[in-house]
Amino acid sequence: MSTKIVRSIIPIAPQQYESSYVNQLARALDNVIEDQRNPLLNIPNMPNVSVASILQEGDLFEDNGFVKIKKANAFAVTTNLGTTAVGTVTVVIS
């Protein structure tokens, strides 16, 4: 990612404009540029895929480390499958 410093691209307001408004706009644009360079996103308590079926359309959920968006009429199906063995089984036919 580039670390090049980009200065505000909005020029200083001429006398006929209200300079405080344009200065606020320039600061806001600088903030947007900074946020795009250094995105910080933290969504605490994000639900996981196991409850995706009860979420509303547009809600975010986590599925195996990926953030997904609940779509209309989309169902998230999860399956847990496991096998195990303990001891031996003896079948006697008489």
HELIX and SHEET records of a PDB file:
HELIX    1   1 SER A   19  ARG A   37  1                                  19    
HELIX    2   2 VAL A   49  ILE A   54  5                                   6    
SHEET    1   A 2 LEU A  60  ASP A  63  0                                        
SHEET    2   A 2 PHE A  66  ILE A  69 -1                                        
END                                                                             
